[in-house]
Amino acid sequence: MAKVKRDERVCPFCAETIKASAIRCRFCHSDVTPLVEPEAAAKPQVRSRPKARAAAVEPPEADEPETEEADEAEASTASPRARLATLSLHQRLTVVLALLVALAAAGVGTMWWQAEHGSATVAPGGTLVGEDARTEVLVAGADLAQRTLSYDYKTLANDMEVARARMTPSFRKQYDSTMAEVRANTTKNKIVLQTVAVSSAIISATEHKARVLVFVNQTTTAGTGKNANQQALQSSLVITLTRGGGDWAISKLKMLG
């Protein structure tokens, strides 16, 4: 007996081999019940691969970008506070640190601008910290020391007026009293006092008051010609400066030796 193929069967009436999908035997012409549906026999079955089945079960990856884009669009239209609330803790810290850095940079830039334009930059305690402002104090201290302690018997009145112009009212009275005592002796002995500031240092300085240590070289000349007598002296003094709304003025002078 010949071997029957997978798509064949044996006719139950004549025992001849016919197709499994046949509905009538081609030998005995008897009606038979098909073992396989005609369409199924014509189209071989294709077994689904595991990968294809998994792909059918899993959600398509193409939908994820659309979701992210929708979230980004929604976040962009939300208020700043709402957008901050949707950020993670790490992202929030990053935003806060960025803001602090920006504020610090703005503060440093303001201080730099003030120093570059010579403005009086003041620390929280009131101390002057601007380089230009502190230099102005040093220059004022040295200049006022020379004005106050320098005079010539030939131009005494003018020298006194120049010195008095940068004094506070109270110190001006002290200066006038002292010069009244030396005026006659200065004119009689033809005295010339030259004071040169060689260095200065700030003891303390605020926006309206400063104390400056000044080192000076003083030369006193009495008489003229061959009879002139000259003496040199090195001294240090502490000058107190005050300022209302204009230039620095000397309010106190103390000789240290």
ABEGO torsion letter per residue (X at the ends): XBBBBAABBBBAAAGBBBBAABABBAAAGBBBBBABBAAAAABBBBBBBAAAAAAAABBBAAAAAAAAAAAAAAAAABBAAAAAAABBAAAAAAAAAAAAAAAAAAAAAAAAAAAAAGBBBBBAAGBBABAAAAAAAAAAAAAAAAAAABBBAAAAAAAAAAAAAABBAAAAAAAAAAAAAAAAAAAAAGBBBBBBBABBBBABBBAABBBBBBBBBBBBBBEBEAABBBBBBBBBBBBBBBBBABBBBBABBBBAX
